[in-house]
Amino acid sequence: MTHYAFNAAQHRPYLEFMQQLLDFIPVDYPLAGMLTNSGAEAAENALKVARIVTGRTGVIAFDGGFHGRTLATVNLNGKVAPYKQGLGNLSSSVYHIPYPSQDNGITTQDAKKALARLFQVEVDIENISAIIFEPVLGEGCFQMMNPDFAQYLQQFCQEHGILMIVDEI
């Protein structure tokens, strides 16, 4: 199948393929999907959907994460060099917390405390539309998120009406 811009020319193979992908994912709630040209485009569209669906603007990302080189996604990246150098002020609605992994010494409890602190000091939880993370950080070194924190995060998001964006390539 050749992929071309569905928004410019809708075509049956795209619709059929997307339905097969959605049917493959083992969940009991409605899903939607789209094919994009890059990971940054996918992440930016996920942010747009999160804002529209929740009516909120804030996003939580993780230290060390990489989500792209576009202006919106570079702000999600969890380090300054080389992606944010010289860009000046970026959107203030992105908040970072430590990435919990056995590979970096950040415990699940550390990340839970950082998340709680964020809502005590930085932002009202009612302003957060989404939490975006990579199950495996790949920028600079490979670190896998603690599985118990990923489970906690899913429950936390469901309890607070926050969308969970999993960014993995």
Residue pairs with C-beta under 8 A, 6 or more apart in sequence:
1 13
1 14
1 17
3 14
3 35
4 11
6 14
6 34
6 35
14 35
18 33
18 34
18 35
21 33
22 31
22 32
22 33
25 31
34 45
36 42
36 45
38 68
39 67
39 68
39 167
39 169
40 67
40 68
40 69
40 70
40 73
41 68
41 70
42 167
43 67
43 68
43 72
43 73
43 76
43 132
43 165
43 167
44 68
44 70
44 72
44 73
46 130
46 132
46 165
46 167
47 59
47 72
47 129
47 130
47 132
47 165
49 163
50 56
50 59
50 129
50 130
50 163
50 165
51 57
51 129
53 129
53 163
54 129
54 130
54 161
54 162
54 163
55 129
56 126
56 127
56 128
56 129
57 93
57 127
57 129
58 93
58 94
58 95
58 123
58 127
58 128
58 129
59 76
59 93
59 94
59 95
59 128
59 129
59 130
59 131
59 132
60 94
60 95
60 96
60 97
60 115
60 118
60 128
60 130
60 131
60 132
61 67
61 76
61 77
61 78
61 94
61 95
61 96
61 131
61 132
61 133
62 78
62 96
62 97
62 98
62 99
62 133
62 134
62 137
63 78
63 79
63 96
63 97
63 98
63 99
64 78
64 79
64 99
64 104
64 137
64 139
64 140
64 143
65 76
65 77
65 78
65 99
65 132
65 133
65 134
65 137
65 139
65 167
66 77
66 78
66 83
66 134
66 137
66 138
66 139
67 73
67 74
67 76
67 77
67 132
67 134
67 167
68 74
68 76
68 77
69 83
71 87
71 90
72 91
74 83
74 84
74 87
74 90
75 84
75 90
75 91
75 94
76 94
76 132
77 83
77 84
77 139
78 96
78 99
79 139
84 90
93 127
95 118
95 122
95 123
95 128
97 111
97 114
97 115
97 118
98 106
98 110
98 111
98 114
99 106
99 111
99 133
99 137
99 143
99 145
100 106
100 107
100 108
100 110
100 111
100 145
100 146
100 149
101 137
101 143
101 144
101 145
101 146
102 144
102 146
103 141
103 142
103 143
103 144
104 143
107 146
108 146
108 148
108 149
108 152
111 146
111 149
112 149
112 152
115 156
119 125
125 160
125 162
128 160
128 162
129 162
129 163
130 162
130 163
130 164
130 165
131 153
131 157
131 162
131 163
131 164
131 165
132 165
132 166
132 167
133 145
133 150
133 153
133 164
133 165
133 166
133 167
134 145
134 166
134 167
134 168
135 144
135 145
135 150
135 166
135 168
136 142
136 143
136 144
136 145
136 168
137 143
137 144
137 145
138 169
153 164
154 164
156 162
157 163
157 164
